Amino acid sequence: MPATDESAQITEPITELRFAYVAGVTPGKWIRRWEERMPDVPLHAFMSDDGAQLSVLRDGSADLSFVRLPVEREGLNVIPLYEEQSVVVAPKGHEISVFEEVALEDLSEENFLDVEEMGGPDMALQVVASGAGLAILPMSVARHLNNKQTVMRLLTGAPGTQIGLAWLAGTDSPVIEEFIGIVRGRTAQSSRQPSAQQEKPKKAPKPDRRGSGPKKPAVAQRYAPNPDKGRGKGSRKKGKR
C-alpha cells in the first residue's frame, strides 16, 4: 500500500482561519484588523481551557492557539507574545483587601491552593470563596472569571505567566504568516506581510529617446554655407552694355 503523502495536505491553501485562545486573552483587536486586511478569508475564534490549549491543534480544531506558557513544544512552532501580571485571590473580607499590592513573602503562613488540582481557575475560585485557601492567578484570568465572593490584589515576588502563539510545525502558510504579523503588530505595508508582497503591476519602461523620432540634422547641415559668401565684387558677372 503506497505511503500517504502528508505534505500534500499541509500545502493545501487555507481558505479560512481558525484559532483558539485561553481565558484572559482578548483577541478582539486582532479580529478587527484581520477583517480589514483579509476580508475574503473568514476568521473563526473560540475559547479553550488551559488543558485543551494544545489538543485543539493536534485534533485539527484550530490552526493556531493562544496558549499560556510554558508548554511542551515538540512538533510545534511557538512564539512568546507578552507577560501577564500575577494576582493573589482571597475570600472576600480577607486582610489583603486593605492593601493595593501584596508581597509573596508576606503570605508565607497562608494556605495556597493548587489551581490545576482544583480543576482549573473557575473551580479554584469557588474553593477560595469558601475560605479554604488562597490562589495565585494571572490578573486577566481573575478579571475574566470575576467571582464576586473573592478579592484580588497585585502580587509581587511571584513568577509571572506568559502568553504565546502556537501552531503545528510544517503547517506554515501565507495565511498563517499574515495572522502572526497582525498579532505582532506589523502594519499592512510591512515587507514581511504576505499581503504586501503580492506582485504589483509593473510600470511601462521609459521610451528610449535615442532611437526614436526624427533625427536632428547634423551641425554642418543646419548651417549650410552661403553660396555667395567669399565672392569679391569683381567676381560678379558684368552685363552687356
C-alpha positions in Angstrom: 0.0 0.0 0.0 1.6 3.4 -1.0 2.6 5.7 1.7 0.3 8.7 2.3 1.7 12.0 1.1 1.2 14.1 4.2 2.9 17.1 2.6 0.2 17.4 0.0 -2.3 18.0 2.8 0.0 20.5 4.5 0.5 22.6 1.4 -3.2 22.9 0.6 -4.2 26.5 0.6 -6.1 27.7 3.7 -9.5 29.2 2.8 -10.5 30.0 6.4 -8.5 30.5 9.6 -9.5 29.1 13.0 -7.8 30.0 16.3 -8.3 29.1 19.9 -7.4 31.2 22.9 -7.2 30.6 26.7 -9.2 32.6 29.3 -7.6 36.1 29.8 -6.7 36.6 26.1 -8.8 39.3 24.4 -8.5 38.8 20.6 -10.9 41.4 19.5 -8.3 43.9 18.2 -6.7 41.2 16.1 -10.0 40.0 14.7 -10.8 43.6 13.6 -7.5 44.1 11.9 -7.9 40.7 10.1 -11.3 41.7 8.8 -9.9 44.9 7.5 -6.9 43.3 5.7 -8.2 39.9 4.7 -12.0 40.2 4.2 -12.0 37.3 1.8 -10.7 34.8 4.4 -13.2 34.0 7.2 -11.8 34.0 10.7 -13.3 31.8 13.4 -12.2 32.1 17.1 -13.2 30.1 20.2 -12.1 29.9 23.8 -10.4 26.7 25.1 -9.3 25.9 28.7 -5.7 25.5 29.6 -5.9 21.7 29.4 -7.0 21.8 25.8 -4.8 24.6 24.5 -2.6 22.2 22.5 -5.1 19.4 21.8 -7.1 21.8 19.6 -4.1 22.0 17.3 -3.5 18.2 17.2 -7.1 17.2 16.6 -7.4 19.8 13.8 -10.0 22.1 15.6 -7.8 25.1 15.3 -4.9 26.3 13.0 -3.4 28.4 15.8 -3.8 28.6 19.5 -3.0 31.4 22.0 -1.5 29.4 24.9 -0.3 30.1 28.4 3.4 29.2 28.6 5.2 27.0 29.3 4.0 24.2 27.1 5.5 21.1 25.5 7.0 22.4 22.2 7.7 19.2 20.4 6.1 19.3 17.0 5.1 22.9 17.4 6.1 26.4 16.4 5.7 28.7 19.4 6.4 32.4 19.7 6.1 34.3 23.0 3.9 37.4 22.9 3.6 39.2 26.3 3.8 38.6 30.0 0.9 38.6 32.4 0.7 40.2 35.9 0.1 37.8 38.8 -2.5 38.4 41.5 -3.4 36.7 44.7 -7.0 35.9 45.2 -8.6 35.5 48.7 -12.1 35.2 50.1 -14.0 38.5 50.4 -13.1 40.2 53.7 -9.6 38.8 53.9 -6.9 41.2 55.3 -5.2 41.6 51.9 -8.2 43.7 50.9 -6.7 46.7 52.7 -3.6 46.8 50.5 -3.1 47.7 46.9 -0.5 45.0 46.4 1.0 42.2 48.5 4.4 40.6 48.5 4.5 36.8 48.3 6.9 36.6 51.2 4.3 38.3 53.5 1.9 35.4 52.8 4.2 32.6 53.9 1.7 31.4 56.5 -1.2 31.3 54.1 -2.5 28.1 52.5 -2.2 28.2 48.7 -4.4 26.1 46.6 -3.0 24.2 43.5 -5.2 25.6 40.7 -4.6 22.6 38.5 -5.5 20.1 41.2 -8.7 22.1 41.8 -9.8 21.5 38.2 -8.8 24.9 36.8 -9.3 28.6 37.7 -13.1 28.6 37.9 -13.3 25.8 40.4 -10.3 27.1 42.3 -12.0 30.5 42.8 -15.1 28.7 44.2 -12.9 26.9 46.7 -11.2 30.2 47.6 -14.6 31.8 48.2 -15.3 29.1 50.7 -12.3 30.2 52.8 -10.2 27.0 52.2 -7.2 29.0 51.0 -5.7 31.5 48.5 -4.9 31.1 44.9 -2.4 32.8 42.5 -3.7 33.5 39.1 -2.9 35.8 36.1 -4.8 39.0 36.5 -6.5 38.7 33.2 -8.0 35.3 34.2 -9.2 36.5 37.7 -10.9 39.5 36.0 -12.4 37.3 33.3 -14.0 35.0 35.9 -14.9 37.8 38.2 -16.0 35.9 41.3 -18.0 38.3 43.5 -17.1 36.3 46.6 -13.4 36.9 46.3 -10.9 39.8 46.3 -7.7 40.0 44.3 -4.6 42.1 44.8 -1.4 42.6 42.8 1.2 40.1 43.9 4.9 40.9 43.9 7.7 38.4 44.2 5.9 35.7 42.3 6.8 34.4 38.8 4.6 35.8 36.1 3.0 33.9 33.3 3.4 34.4 29.6 1.0 34.2 26.6 2.3 32.7 23.3 1.0 31.8 19.9 1.4 28.1 18.8 0.7 26.2 15.6 1.8 22.8 14.3 5.3 22.6 12.7 5.0 22.1 9.0 1.7 23.9 8.6 3.2 27.3 7.7 1.3 29.2 5.0 0.9 32.8 3.8 -2.5 33.0 5.7 -0.9 31.8 9.0 2.0 34.2 8.5 -0.4 37.0 7.8 -2.2 36.4 11.1 1.1 36.1 13.0 2.2 39.5 11.6 -1.1 41.1 12.7 -0.6 39.7 16.2 2.9 41.0 16.3 1.9 44.5 15.3 3.1 44.6 11.7 1.5 47.2 9.5 -0.3 46.3 6.3 2.6 47.9 4.4 5.3 45.8 6.1 7.5 44.0 3.7 7.2 40.9 5.9 3.5 40.6 5.4 2.5 38.2 2.6 -0.4 40.5 1.6 2.2 43.3 1.0 4.4 41.0 -1.1 1.8 40.3 -3.8 3.1 41.2 -7.2 2.4 44.8 -8.2 1.8 45.8 -11.8 5.0 46.7 -13.5 5.4 50.2 -14.8 5.9 50.5 -18.6 9.6 51.1 -19.4 10.5 54.6 -20.4 10.9 55.0 -24.2 14.5 55.2 -25.5 14.6 58.6 -27.0 17.9 57.9 -28.6 16.5 55.6 -31.2 13.1 57.1 -31.9 11.6 60.2 -33.6 13.0 62.3 -36.4 16.7 62.8 -36.3 18.0 66.2 -35.8 20.2 67.5 -38.7 23.9 67.5 -38.1 25.5 70.8 -37.3 27.1 71.0 -40.8 23.6 70.6 -42.4 21.8 73.0 -40.1 24.3 75.7 -41.0 24.6 75.3 -44.8 27.2 77.6 -46.4 26.0 80.7 -48.2 26.9 80.3 -51.9 27.7 84.0 -52.3 29.9 84.1 -49.2 33.5 84.7 -50.1 33.0 86.2 -53.6 34.5 89.5 -54.2 32.8 92.4 -56.1 35.0 91.7 -59.1 33.7 88.2 -59.4 30.2 89.3 -60.3 29.4 88.9 -64.0 29.1 92.1 -65.8 26.2 92.6 -68.0 26.3 93.7 -71.6 26.4 97.4 -72.1 
